């Protein structure tokens, strides 16, 4: 992935619970990348939904 593409992506910072454009924080604190700010804002909702689905499948 090119640097330009990475810089245009969105990330959710799990430590601060904020959205960042481009990888501003250490990788261990970021969830993503996401194509849009809105997707990044809902990162925890997506994780919760995925976990619930996986629990149902187990």
N, C-alpha and C positions, 0 to 999 in steps of 0.2 A: 504494500500500500504506500503511495507516495506521501511525502511530508505534507503537501498541499491538501490532499484528501483527509489525512489524519487531523489537520488543523481545522477543517470544516465540519468535523463530526462533533457530536454532543456526548457528554459523559455525566453520570450522576456520582457525586462524591459521597460515599457511604459514611465517611467520618463527619463531614460537616452538613450533610443532607442538602447540598446545593448542586445546581446544574452548572457545568462548565463547558465552554466551547474550546475544543482542542484539549490535549492532555496536559492540564495545568498542575495537577497534583500527582503524587507518587502513584504508580500503578496499583499498589496494594489497597489504595483508598478509592479507586474508581470502578464503576460498573459501566460497561459500554464497549464499544461505541454505539451510538444511536444516530439515525439519520436526521432527526428533528429534535428541537428543544422539548417539545411536548412529549415525545417518546421518552426522553431522558427524565422528565419530571415524573413520569409514571413508572419508573424502573422498579420501585419496591412493590407496586401493585402487580406488575408483570411477574416478578419473582414469586410473590405469594400465590398467584393463579397457577403458575407452573408447578409449584410445590404441592398444591392441592390436587392437581391433575395427576402428578406422579404418585401421590399417596393413594388415590383411587385405583390406579393401575397396579399397585403392589399387592 
